[in-house]
Amino acid sequence: MYDILSDNLEGTIKYLDTISIEAISYVCSIFDDLSEHFQSIELIECMKRSAKRTGFDCSTDIECAIEMFKK
């Protein structure tokens, strides 16, 4: 999954903006890796939107992603 999503920031954001609750439950485990790779505040904001839209609690994964963005 990481290999696919780390290929293109724009495509990753589009995917996360339409992700299902089932898919986000798997993808959120690599939020930190994606954040470290892209170093994009837009991606962090997209992660937050996706979590809110799906109602899936991935706040811990998002916090880890924010930490990786700060590095």
BELVEN-V500637 format. One record per residue. N is the residue number from 0. RES is the residue in one small letter. SS is DSSP state (@ for helix, = for strand, . for the rest). D_LAST is the distance of its C-alpha to the last C-alpha in whole Angstrom. Layout:
((N:RES:SS:D_LAST) (N:RES:SS:D_LAST))
//
This chain:
((0:m:.:23) (1:y:@:19) (2:d:@:21) (3:i:@:23) (4:l:@:20) (5:s:.:18) (6:d:.:20) (7:n:.:20) (8:l:@:18) (9:e:@:21) (10:g:@:23) (11:t:@:21) (12:i:@:21) (13:k:@:25) (14:y:@:25) (15:l:@:23) (16:d:@:25) (17:t:@:28) (18:i:.:27) (19:s:.:29) (20:i:@:29) (21:e:@:30) (22:a:@:27) (23:i:@:24) (24:s:@:25) (25:y:@:24) (26:v:@:21) (27:c:@:19) (28:s:@:18) (29:i:@:16) (30:f:@:14) (31:d:@:11) (32:d:@:12) (33:l:@:13) (34:s:@:10) (35:e:@:8) (36:h:@:11) (37:f:@:12) (38:q:.:9) (39:s:.:12) (40:i:@:13) (41:e:@:16) (42:l:@:15) (43:i:@:14) (44:e:@:17) (45:c:@:19) (46:m:@:18) (47:k:@:19) (48:r:@:22) (49:s:@:23) (50:a:@:23) (51:k:@:25) (52:r:@:27) (53:t:@:28) (54:g:.:28) (55:f:.:26) (56:d:.:24) (57:c:.:20) (58:s:@:19) (59:t:@:17) (60:d:@:16) (61:i:@:15) (62:e:@:13) (63:c:@:11) (64:a:@:10) (65:i:@:9) (66:e:@:7) (67:m:@:5) (68:f:@:6) (69:k:@:4) (70:k:.:0))
//
